[in-house]
Amino acid sequence: MKFNSLTYLIFLFLSFAIYWAVNKKYRLYFLLFASITFYSYWSWKFLVLICISAFVDYCFSKNIYHAHTISKKTFFLTCAISSNLILLIAFKYLNFFIENLLFIFSKLNISTSLHYVSVTIPLGISFYTFLSISYVTDVYKGITKPAGNYLKYLTYVIYWPHMIAGPILRFSELFPQLYKKSSFRLINIVAGLRLIITGLFLKVVLADQLSYFVDEAFSTPVDLVGGLDVLTMSSGFGLQIYFDFAGYSMIAIGSAKLFGINFVDNFNWPYLSVSPKDFWRRWHITLSSWVRDYLYFPLLGLSSYNNSKGGIGINRALNSSLFFSWIIMGLWHGASWNFAFWGLWHAILISLYRAFPIDSLFKNNVFTYFINWAITFVTISVGWIFFRAKDLQTSILLITKIFKIQGFSNLAFNENFYLFVFILFNGMIASYFFERRLFKFLKSFNTLFLFADSIYLSTMLVSIFIYFSAINQFIYFEF
């Protein structure tokens, strides 16, 4: 059931109407029923898998909470995390490991009966694996108590607005809202609908229309592509995935708000960042914070312990944790060396900015701000080549084109592609100032603000009606 489909909109409307009609004490279980219905629309077999996985995590969380010694708590935590990772590896990475083993064996002239396994990746497995790991870890740390019963915990895991592609919410952030039986408030409904309309606009009007140009660009033979083309196609895909994923996030946040549930924002104008670190404070915020809290910090703690015993130095510890975390984050997106190198690219960028923090210099200098922003935008955009190109070799060939000055005279794509990227990029910046500056000014004049906002929403609704289609899936549904 795609968010950008009439089926989902009907499902959302019916769920909304029933939720507010039923007795408060049954609302949590209705959300569970609705979420099961939503997920079953994709595959009931995968529903069985997620229910079993959630039951295992629920049982381990109880054991962790009631264990009387640190060693027992650690044992149950290790078992819980291992069970989740085994499932993730089996479904998402097994063939990746087999592919690399076959490559190594072929180079060593070793014969083997090893072969690929036919497997379908369960929808949302990467996201609900992260939910589960954060839950059992927080119970271990005493940050949260385990859910009162299995069905309550399952509702947290499978709650449909966030379980397919985020935002990645901690148990302590989401479950109290699911359980509190909030009252109907018109302001939440209006805000939710506004987010859904904006999200659909970003997806079906901007991301999907841009995708035709991006797909054609990345299918063009590398030999025909010049440096300007590479920058255009990389920034074009960067805009596409931003509009696509930010659009999904807005629909998810808006859908939850219709039920009185508040999600944290997942994007904050990332392409206005002035450093790679700043970018990851603004892009897929819940994933960045998850990796920081449950992977980077624990690794850094282990490295610091080794340092205190006379091992590696603190700078090396910081870099080791950083690079390992980023490569894992890259591979989390997909079983491909392309994604691993995409993570490595960001690790290198952040390391360089740590060594040479130019973003902290002359903060009040407009020119320096522009330079920092331009460097960040270009380097982040180039990194998207690894994310989108068909293989690692193609990615490297495309990136090398940027350093061939003579290649900037070649224009391999339809001229509308360059124009579309230019307009969308400048339109995005204009939207930022429109929202942050003009809207704040207009809010002091209620009538004028309502008129401007109605024109704004009406324009988006008309555009959605013209371009509405469920053909193109959200990009992050693949992960």
Buried (B, 14 or more C-beta within 10 A) or exposed (E): BBBBBEEBBEBBEEBBEEBBEEEEEEBBEBBBEBBBBBBBBBEEEBBEBBBEBBEBBBBBBBBBBEBEEEEEBEBBBEBBBEBBBEBBBEBBBBBBEBBEEBEEEEEEEEEEEEEEEEEEBBBBBBBBBBBBBBBBBBBBEEEBEBBEEBEBBBBBBBBBBBBBBBBBBBBEBBBEBBBEEBEEEEEBBEBBBBBBBBBBBBBBBBBBBBBBBBEEBBEEEBEEBBBBBBBBBBBBBBBBBBBBBBBBBBBBBBBBBBBBBBBBBBBEBBBBBBBBBBBBBBBBBBBBBBBEBBBBEEBBEEBBEBBEEEEBEEEEBBBBBBBBBBBBBBBBBBBBBBBBBBBBBBBBBBBBBBEEEBBEEEEEEEEBBEBBBEBBBBBBBBBBBBBBBEEBEBBBBBBEBBEEEEBBEBBBBEEEBBEBBEEBBEEBEEEEEBEEEEBEEBEEEEEEBEEBBEEBBEEBEEBBEEBBEBEBEBBBBEB
